[in-house]
Amino acid sequence: MDEPEGWRWIWLGAAVVFGIGEMATPGAFFLAPFAVGALVASALAFADVPLVGEWAAFVGISVAAFVGMRPLARRLDRDDAGSDGIGSKRLIGRNGTVLEAIEPGHLGLVRIDREEWRAESSDRSPVPAGAAVRVTHVEGTRVIVTPTKEHAQP
């Protein structure tokens, strides 16, 4: 396909596909540089630049954008690395107060921030109402807690 008009739409289509692929895949900026390169190549094709120039621009811009976005991608990945901050996993490590005593074999009720959760103690020991606890794990819709040395405020 050496027709210049055909390459205009191929580059534009590639830019759209790479852009959608970037939004649909997890990770930081892997396909975005190629979308930028294809968009520039498309603009050059519409300006009637020879195909060799379009390809050179696509490769050059894609590589430059990839290298330029790597520091940002690494920083974003590093910031998210140890984070389970999605859904109920965000509660792990948070402190709370026991509202209803936790008895062995039965669930109690704890308040973490403004939310109330069914809870059990990590070692299956009783935890009295008013005790301060820390969330160590989340299992389904209940939190697993460990009493802390701090005194909770009712």
Helices and strands as residue ranges (DSSP letters): H 4-24, H 32-46, H 51-80, G 87-91, E 95-100, E 108-112, E 115-121, E 131-139, E 142-151
